[in-house]
Amino acid sequence: MSMIVNLYNGVFSFIERLAGDWLLPTLARFTFAATLLFYFWGSAMTKLGDGFLGFLSPSTGAYAQIFPKTFEAVNYDTSQLGVFHWLVVMAGMYAEFILPALILLGLFTRLAAVGMIGFVIVQSLTDIYGHGATQYGAWFDRASDGVIMDQRLFWITTLVILVLKGAGPISLDRLLANKTGIVR
C-alpha cells in the first residue's frame, strides 16, 4: 500500500512542480477570454446609444437591463430618470468594456477580477429581483444547468483564482512588476 501512496505522491508532486505559479492564472485568464470576454462586450454593446457619441448616451435598452422595474414604472421614458440612473447605467456599460479588457491584457488583473466579481453578483441579483428570473437553479442538486447559481459560481471561481494568483507570466502586470516592482 505504501508503494501506491508513494507513487501517487510522486506523480502529483511532479505535476504540481511542473504547474508552478504560472498554470492556474494563465488558465483562468484563458478561460475568461474564451468564455466570458465577448459575452460581456456583447452586452456592453447593447448599452451604447446611437451614433458616434453613443458611449456618452446609453441606449434605452441599457436602462431596461439595469433598472427594469424602475424603467417600466416611468413608462420607458428615460427623461423621467435622474442623474443617479444615468451614472449607474454608464458605470455598468463602461465596466463591461473595461474590466474584461484589463483581464484579457493582464493589467491590474486582481483589481479587475474583484470588480468583475462584484459585477456578476449585481448582475445576478438584478436578474432575480429586477427581471424576476425564476429558473436560476440551486447548488447541491442533480442539475448543473442553473444559469445563475451554477454558471455564475464557475465564473466567480475563475475570477477568484485571478484575485488570489494574479495574471500569470504572460501579462502586463508581470511586465510592470519586472520593471517597477509595483504590480504583482
Number of C-alpha atoms within 10 A of each C-alpha: 6 7 8 9 10 11 12 11 12 12 11 12 12 11 11 12 9 11 11 10 14 15 14 18 24 21 16 23 27 16 15 19 17 12 12 14 20 15 13 18 20 13 15 21 17 15 27 22 17 12 9 8 10 13 17 13 16 22 18 16 16 24 24 19 19 22 18 19 17 16 21 12 11 12 10 17 12 16 7 12 14 9 8 9 17 17 11 14 22 21 12 19 23 16 19 23 19 16 24 25 18 20 28 19 17 25 22 21 29 24 16 22 25 17 16 21 21 13 16 17 16 14 17 19 15 17 18 15 12 17 16 13 14 9 12 16 16 15 11 8 8 7 10 13 13 16 15 21 16 17 15 17 17 12 18 18 14 21 27 19 19 27 19 11 19 30 31 22 15 14 21 21 24 21 16 15 13 12 10 9 11 10 17 18
